[in-house]
Amino acid sequence: MGTLLAGKVGVVTGSGRGIGRGIALALAREGAKVVVNDVGCDLGGRGTDADPAAAVCKEIAALGSEAVPSYDSVADFTAAGNIIKTALDAWGRCDVLVNNAGIIRDRAIVNMSEEEFDAVIAVHLKGGWNCCRHALPVMKEQKFGRVINIVSSAGLRGNFGQSNYGAAKAGLMGLTFVIAVEFMKGNAEGKYSITANALAPAGMTRMVGTIPGMEGRPVPPEMNPELNGPIVAFLASDRAAHVNGQVFGRRGYAYTLFQTPKPLAALYKEGGMSAEEIARNFDAAFTEHLSVPGIPQTAAMKQAQAAAAAKK
Ligand SMILES: NC(=O)c1ccc[n+]([C@@H]2O[C@H](COP(=O)([O-])OP(=O)(O)OC[C@H]3O[C@@H](n4cnc5c(N)ncnc54)[C@H](O)[C@@H]3O)[C@@H](O)[C@H]2O)c1
């Protein structure tokens, strides 16, 4: 067992399955005690089942570390408080918070219901904020804390049929930047070792299993959801004290660092410009820099989608 997180207590939401399970195990492998939070719902957020969280606690015990289950929903403010309280009741600390719990209800925006939008925002964005709101005062008291928010390329770049999910994940990224700024050295709360970072993970989980072309496919080793765990364990550790407000990615065996949006080009005229002046000068200033929205598709992804479309 590693020692990167010896003495630390972590809370991983939605860690009864998939990517969250891999993260909970990775924290435990580095010596952390872990609250395995999971309501045990279906992919759309319906139903509850205690088994997934309990099963991961058993796996952590088998590794030689400690874990306690939590079945509260991140989407409810008071229940989210109970998730953090579970860590305090068990071990008196909460050093690491990984906001990972998630659901999807995909549909093209012209057909999406308000309920489908609200349900997804409630878990990813409000749920992330809820847990941060309860954990950060504890972290401040301890003068140590690490928040890792699990985001997605759907929010970084856009993805068809995911206006609820993409908006929630982009919001979670914005939340990450704001927490990072509030606790950054030189700012009001900067005297504490508290950081917030984001990770856009990847893994063949039930969430990905519903994407057209992915159903029933065997899991290639580079799509193992456990591969996301080590970078989260690093970001949670003392060794990552200098890493704050960054967005990382994981694809295959590569960990990537995303560029934070920054101005690429500018149109300038003293006193401002009219719409007509912008129209006249736009192409010369901006067109070569315009990006194509959406997640860049690999040849394999295009092939899988074409095969799925041909089947319909
Ligand atoms: N799988 C991928 O490739 C991928 C890519 C990008 C982002 N993500 C993100 O990674 C995270 C984990 O996804 P996954 O693929 O492991 O999915 P998953 O469905 O296997 O796991 C999500 C878990 O969250 C739990 N959960 C849902 N709502 C909850 C709530 N209100 N409170 C507590 N727990 C709740 C579920 O019961 C489930 O066990 C999500 O935030 C997802 O958006 C996944």
The ligand as an SDF file (V2000), in Angstrom:
LIG
                    3D

 44 48  0  0  0  0  0  0  0  0999 V2000
  -17.6990    7.0860  -17.9340 N   0  0  0  0  0  0  0  0  0  0  0  0
  -17.1080    8.0590  -18.5830 C   0  0  0  0  0  0  0  0  0  0  0  0
  -16.4090    7.8420  -19.5850 O   0  0  0  0  0  0  0  0  0  0  0  0
  -17.2420    9.4740  -18.1000 C   0  0  0  0  0  0  0  0  0  0  0  0
  -16.7540   10.5050  -18.9160 C   0  0  0  0  0  0  0  0  0  0  0  0
  -16.8240   11.8150  -18.4580 C   0  0  0  0  0  0  0  0  0  0  0  0
  -17.3560   12.0790  -17.1970 C   0  0  0  0  0  0  0  0  0  0  0  0
  -17.8450   11.0580  -16.4250 N   0  0  0  0  0  0  0  0  0  0  0  0
  -18.3530   11.3930  -15.0900 C   0  0  0  0  0  0  0  0  0  0  0  0
  -17.8050   10.5010  -14.1460 O   0  0  0  0  0  0  0  0  0  0  0  0
  -18.7110   10.3620  -13.0350 C   0  0  0  0  0  0  0  0  0  0  0  0
  -18.9710    8.8900  -12.7580 C   0  0  0  0  0  0  0  0  0  0  0  0
  -19.6230    8.3200  -13.8950 O   0  0  0  0  0  0  0  0  0  0  0  0
  -19.6320    6.7410  -14.2110 P   0  0  0  0  0  0  0  0  0  0  0  0
  -19.3630    6.6270  -15.6480 O   0  0  0  0  0  0  0  0  0  0  0  0
  -18.7840    6.0340  -13.2210 O   0  0  0  0  0  0  0  0  0  0  0  0
  -21.1890    6.4300  -13.9740 O   0  0  0  0  0  0  0  0  0  0  0  0
  -21.9240    5.3380  -13.0360 P   0  0  0  0  0  0  0  0  0  0  0  0
  -23.3700    5.4420  -13.3530 O   0  0  0  0  0  0  0  0  0  0  0  0
  -21.2560    4.0190  -13.1790 O   0  0  0  0  0  0  0  0  0  0  0  0
  -21.6380    5.8700  -11.5600 O   0  0  0  0  0  0  0  0  0  0  0  0
  -22.2630    6.9980  -11.0230 C   0  0  0  0  0  0  0  0  0  0  0  0
  -22.6850    6.6790   -9.5930 C   0  0  0  0  0  0  0  0  0  0  0  0
  -23.2610    7.8670   -9.0080 O   0  0  0  0  0  0  0  0  0  0  0  0
  -24.3270    7.4450   -8.1610 C   0  0  0  0  0  0  0  0  0  0  0  0
  -25.2590    8.5670   -7.9710 N   0  0  0  0  0  0  0  0  0  0  0  0
  -26.1290    9.0790   -8.8770 C   0  0  0  0  0  0  0  0  0  0  0  0
  -26.8400   10.0740   -8.3350 N   0  0  0  0  0  0  0  0  0  0  0  0
  -26.4050   10.2210   -7.0460 C   0  0  0  0  0  0  0  0  0  0  0  0
  -26.7490   11.0990   -5.9900 C   0  0  0  0  0  0  0  0  0  0  0  0
  -27.7240   12.0050   -6.1370 N   0  0  0  0  0  0  0  0  0  0  0  0
  -26.0780   10.9940   -4.8150 N   0  0  0  0  0  0  0  0  0  0  0  0
  -25.1330   10.0390   -4.6440 C   0  0  0  0  0  0  0  0  0  0  0  0
  -24.7780    9.1690   -5.6090 N   0  0  0  0  0  0  0  0  0  0  0  0
  -25.4020    9.2520   -6.8050 C   0  0  0  0  0  0  0  0  0  0  0  0
  -24.9650    6.2650   -8.9140 C   0  0  0  0  0  0  0  0  0  0  0  0
  -25.7170    5.4180   -8.0520 O   0  0  0  0  0  0  0  0  0  0  0  0
  -23.7390    5.5800   -9.5180 C   0  0  0  0  0  0  0  0  0  0  0  0
  -23.2830    4.4930   -8.7200 O   0  0  0  0  0  0  0  0  0  0  0  0
  -19.9540   11.1490  -13.4080 C   0  0  0  0  0  0  0  0  0  0  0  0
  -19.9070   12.4210  -12.8200 O   0  0  0  0  0  0  0  0  0  0  0  0
  -19.8590   11.2480  -14.9110 C   0  0  0  0  0  0  0  0  0  0  0  0
  -20.5660   12.3400  -15.4020 O   0  0  0  0  0  0  0  0  0  0  0  0
  -17.8110    9.7650  -16.8530 C   0  0  0  0  0  0  0  0  0  0  0  0
  1  2  1  0
  2  3  2  0
  2  4  1  0
  4  5  1  0
  4 44  2  0
  5  6  2  0
  6  7  1  0
  7  8  2  0
  8  9  1  0
  8 44  1  0
  9 10  1  0
  9 42  1  0
 10 11  1  0
 11 12  1  0
 11 40  1  0
 12 13  1  0
 13 14  1  0
 14 15  2  0
 14 16  1  0
 14 17  1  0
 17 18  1  0
 18 19  2  0
 18 20  1  0
 18 21  1  0
 21 22  1  0
 22 23  1  0
 23 24  1  0
 23 38  1  0
 24 25  1  0
 25 26  1  0
 25 36  1  0
 26 27  1  0
 26 35  1  0
 27 28  2  0
 28 29  1  0
 29 30  1  0
 29 35  2  0
 30 31  1  0
 30 32  2  0
 32 33  1  0
 33 34  2  0
 34 35  1  0
 36 37  1  0
 36 38  1  0
 38 39  1  0
 40 41  1  0
 40 42  1  0
 42 43  1  0
M  CHG  2   8   1  16  -1
M  END
$$$$
